[in-house]
Structure formats: C-alpha cells, structure tokens
Amino acid sequence: MIAEIQKEASNKMSYAVDHAREDLATIRTGRAHPAMFNKIQADYYGAPTPLQQLATFTSTDPRSMMITPFDRSAIGAIEKAIREADLGVNPSNDGNAVRIVMPQLTEERRKEYIKMAKAKAEDARIAVRNVRRHSHDQLKKLQKDGEISEDDLSRAEKALDASTKKFVESIDEILKHKEAELNEI
C-alpha cells in the first residue's frame, strides 16, 4: 500500500515537472523555436486546432521562424492566432507561409519574462508540494486505521520528502536554464 502511494505521488510530481518544462518553453526568448507556439490554437474550420497540427515550423535563422501550413486556406487563421497570442511578434503572410521575426528583447521585457518564468516555476513547486501533502494525508490515514506502523509511516514520510526535494530541485534547474536563456543577449 505504501509503495502504491509513493509511486502515484512520484508520477504526479513528474507530471508537474513536465508541465513546468512545457510552460517555460512557451515563454519566448531572443531566439525563435517551435515550442513557443505549443499553446497556440488557430480557428480551423470552426474548431480550435493546435498550430503543430496545421503547419510545419522552420527556423531560417536564430531570430526568425517560417510557418508553412499544410492547407493554404489556414494561413489567415494561423496569422491571427499568433497575433492574438501576445508573443510580442508581428507575423507576416506571403501567401504561402507565415514569417515571424523575433525582435530583440528589451531589458524591461526580459525582466518581465523572468518574472513570468518564476511564477510558473512556483506554480509547479506548489503542485509538487500539494501532491506531497495529499500523499502524506493518505499515509497518516493508513497509520490511523492500523494498516501500517509508526515506523513504516516515518520511513514513508522520509522517502516522500526526499522525492519532493528531488522534483523541486529539477524545477529549480529548469528555471535556472530559462533565466540564463532570457538573460543571454
């Protein structure tokens, strides 16, 4: 029973770290990369559709991206979705593809993005701690019901704390890399 609780907690914490990694990837840096567009959906024949399902992404140089739709009729929808996504870019449409040139980040904008990254990382840390608290409550209930001993509870709590620390450190590491990326000129 303890092993099941620990495994479930580890899986949920791992999911929180993966989610943080994806969230932080959507924050734009001075470079163009397809992950910036992961959360953007375009209205394609009345249905919100992720851009990755509508087009291919090609990085022509470090600061520009070319999005070539599979269906040319989707160009307008893709361009509109990018414009409304508040990425700080101005897409241009040449009839065959949407071109995006990333402007240099100002110092103010960098600080704003770092603040946003820290907030997303803190949300992930909170999610990990919530999983820990929920698992801790489950372990306490098992001990209260007499299914596990106090020693088993203590060992399980120590293992849970170690796992929590490991996942929080990985979130901190992801944040550290993102901050370095944002501060790079």
NUMAR-149800 format. One record per residue (C-alpha): x, y, z; residue number from 0. Coordinates in pm, whole numbers, plus 50000, padded with zeros to 5 digits. Layout:
<kolmars>
{x=X, y=Y, z=Z, num=NUM}
...
</kolmars>
This chain:
<kolmars>
{x=50000, y=50000, z=50000, num=0}
{x=50282, y=50240, z=50086, num=1}
{x=50461, y=50162, z=49761, num=2}
{x=50145, y=50240, z=49562, num=3}
{x=50105, y=50578, z=49733, num=4}
{x=50472, y=50662, z=49674, num=5}
{x=50455, y=50554, z=49309, num=6}
{x=50139, y=50759, z=49248, num=7}
{x=50299, y=51063, z=49416, num=8}
{x=50615, y=51023, z=49209, num=9}
{x=50414, y=51001, z=48887, num=10}
{x=50211, y=51312, z=48972, num=11}
{x=50523, y=51506, z=49071, num=12}
{x=50691, y=51401, z=48748, num=13}
{x=50387, y=51525, z=48556, num=14}
{x=50413, y=51862, z=48738, num=15}
{x=50780, y=51892, z=48636, num=16}
{x=50697, y=51806, z=48273, num=17}
{x=50417, y=52060, z=48276, num=18}
{x=50655, y=52325, z=48413, num=19}
{x=50907, y=52242, z=48139, num=20}
{x=50637, y=52286, z=47872, num=21}
{x=50509, y=52608, z=48029, num=22}
{x=50855, y=52759, z=48047, num=23}
{x=50926, y=52660, z=47688, num=24}
{x=50636, y=52877, z=47572, num=25}
{x=50799, y=53190, z=47717, num=26}
{x=50984, y=53345, z=47430, num=27}
{x=51350, y=53430, z=47444, num=28}
{x=51552, y=53618, z=47186, num=29}
{x=51555, y=53303, z=46972, num=30}
{x=51281, y=53157, z=46758, num=31}
{x=51184, y=52799, z=46836, num=32}
{x=50872, y=52591, z=46765, num=33}
{x=50797, y=52533, z=47136, num=34}
{x=50689, y=52898, z=47158, num=35}
{x=50380, y=52805, z=46961, num=36}
{x=50283, y=52491, z=47158, num=37}
{x=49991, y=52652, z=47342, num=38}
{x=49857, y=52849, z=47046, num=39}
{x=49546, y=52726, z=46871, num=40}
{x=49406, y=52858, z=46546, num=41}
{x=49041, y=52852, z=46444, num=42}
{x=49044, y=52595, z=46163, num=43}
{x=48701, y=52535, z=46008, num=44}
{x=48534, y=52637, z=46333, num=45}
{x=48744, y=52415, z=46562, num=46}
{x=49037, y=52534, z=46774, num=47}
{x=49335, y=52339, z=46641, num=48}
{x=49696, y=52343, z=46770, num=49}
{x=49937, y=52504, z=46525, num=50}
{x=50156, y=52190, z=46522, num=51}
{x=49868, y=52006, z=46355, num=52}
{x=49822, y=52276, z=46092, num=53}
{x=50174, y=52354, z=45976, num=54}
{x=50545, y=52281, z=45973, num=55}
{x=50791, y=52507, z=46151, num=56}
{x=51126, y=52601, z=46001, num=57}
{x=51384, y=52819, z=46170, num=58}
{x=51558, y=53011, z=45893, num=59}
{x=51799, y=53179, z=46137, num=60}
{x=51816, y=53213, z=46518, num=61}
{x=51569, y=53502, z=46527, num=62}
{x=51317, y=53406, z=46258, num=63}
{x=51065, y=53130, z=46205, num=64}
{x=50870, y=53028, z=45897, num=65}
{x=50539, y=52850, z=45946, num=66}
{x=50420, y=52667, z=45636, num=67}
{x=50060, y=52542, z=45663, num=68}
{x=49959, y=52211, z=45512, num=69}
{x=49642, y=52382, z=45384, num=70}
{x=49696, y=52731, z=45241, num=71}
{x=49346, y=52837, z=45342, num=72}
{x=49463, y=52822, z=45707, num=73}
{x=49723, y=53099, z=45666, num=74}
{x=49488, y=53374, z=45782, num=75}
{x=49378, y=53178, z=46087, num=76}
{x=49739, y=53095, z=46181, num=77}
{x=49846, y=53456, z=46141, num=78}
{x=49551, y=53578, z=46350, num=79}
{x=49618, y=53323, z=46628, num=80}
{x=49985, y=53424, z=46652, num=81}
{x=49894, y=53793, z=46657, num=82}
{x=49642, y=53735, z=46939, num=83}
{x=49880, y=53511, z=47140, num=84}
{x=50069, y=53813, z=47280, num=85}
{x=50414, y=53679, z=47195, num=86}
{x=50539, y=54025, z=47109, num=87}
{x=50587, y=53934, z=46743, num=88}
{x=50428, y=54059, z=46424, num=89}
{x=50365, y=53775, z=46177, num=90}
{x=50371, y=53850, z=45805, num=91}
{x=50193, y=53646, z=45542, num=92}
{x=50340, y=53597, z=45193, num=93}
{x=50057, y=53379, z=45061, num=94}
{x=50242, y=53051, z=45112, num=95}
{x=50379, y=53081, z=45464, num=96}
{x=50373, y=53296, z=45776, num=97}
{x=50706, y=53456, z=45860, num=98}
{x=50794, y=53568, z=46210, num=99}
{x=51098, y=53775, z=46302, num=100}
{x=51171, y=53792, z=46672, num=101}
{x=51257, y=54145, z=46784, num=102}
{x=51545, y=54191, z=47027, num=103}
{x=51422, y=54174, z=47384, num=104}
{x=51447, y=54496, z=47581, num=105}
{x=51583, y=54479, z=47935, num=106}
{x=51236, y=54559, z=48068, num=107}
{x=51078, y=54280, z=47864, num=108}
{x=51348, y=54034, z=47980, num=109}
{x=51271, y=54115, z=48343, num=110}
{x=50901, y=54071, z=48276, num=111}
{x=50962, y=53728, z=48117, num=112}
{x=51188, y=53622, z=48405, num=113}
{x=50917, y=53724, z=48650, num=114}
{x=50664, y=53521, z=48449, num=115}
{x=50900, y=53221, z=48443, num=116}
{x=50949, y=53240, z=48819, num=117}
{x=50571, y=53249, z=48870, num=118}
{x=50523, y=52942, z=48651, num=119}
{x=50803, y=52759, z=48835, num=120}
{x=50645, y=52847, z=49169, num=121}
{x=50310, y=52711, z=49047, num=122}
{x=50487, y=52384, z=48963, num=123}
{x=50655, y=52374, z=49305, num=124}
{x=50316, y=52428, z=49468, num=125}
{x=50171, y=52143, z=49263, num=126}
{x=50454, y=51914, z=49378, num=127}
{x=50401, y=52014, z=49741, num=128}
{x=50026, y=51958, z=49708, num=129}
{x=50093, y=51604, z=49582, num=130}
{x=50323, y=51552, z=49880, num=131}
{x=50058, y=51679, z=50123, num=132}
{x=49789, y=51457, z=49970, num=133}
{x=50016, y=51151, z=49986, num=134}
{x=50114, y=51238, z=50342, num=135}
{x=49745, y=51253, z=50437, num=136}
{x=49689, y=50910, z=50279, num=137}
{x=49981, y=50767, z=50478, num=138}
{x=49850, y=50920, z=50803, num=139}
{x=49510, y=50766, z=50736, num=140}
{x=49669, y=50423, z=50684, num=141}
{x=49855, y=50459, z=51013, num=142}
{x=49540, y=50577, z=51191, num=143}
{x=49347, y=50277, z=51056, num=144}
{x=49620, y=50048, z=51187, num=145}
{x=49731, y=49923, z=50845, num=146}
{x=50089, y=50046, z=50886, num=147}
{x=50310, y=50102, z=51191, num=148}
{x=50451, y=50432, z=51307, num=149}
{x=50798, y=50327, z=51189, num=150}
{x=50660, y=50248, z=50843, num=151}
{x=50490, y=50588, z=50840, num=152}
{x=50814, y=50760, z=50936, num=153}
{x=51014, y=50581, z=50665, num=154}
{x=50747, y=50652, z=50404, num=155}
{x=50737, y=51021, z=50500, num=156}
{x=51117, y=51048, z=50470, num=157}
{x=51105, y=50885, z=50126, num=158}
{x=50821, y=51118, z=50024, num=159}
{x=51017, y=51422, z=50144, num=160}
{x=51326, y=51308, z=49952, num=161}
{x=51120, y=51259, z=49638, num=162}
{x=50958, y=51600, z=49681, num=163}
{x=51300, y=51763, z=49725, num=164}
{x=51429, y=51591, z=49409, num=165}
{x=51138, y=51714, z=49196, num=166}
{x=51152, y=52070, z=49336, num=167}
{x=51525, y=52079, z=49257, num=168}
{x=51456, y=51970, z=48898, num=169}
{x=51201, y=52253, z=48864, num=170}
{x=51461, y=52496, z=49001, num=171}
{x=51714, y=52365, z=48748, num=172}
{x=51469, y=52416, z=48459, num=173}
{x=51402, y=52770, z=48583, num=174}
{x=51775, y=52840, z=48610, num=175}
{x=51826, y=52739, z=48245, num=176}
{x=51531, y=52952, z=48133, num=177}
{x=51664, y=53255, z=48321, num=178}
{x=52006, y=53206, z=48160, num=179}
{x=51837, y=53184, z=47818, num=180}
{x=51642, y=53504, z=47884, num=181}
{x=51948, y=53693, z=48004, num=182}
{x=52151, y=53591, z=47701, num=183}
{x=52193, y=53882, z=47463, num=184}
</kolmars>
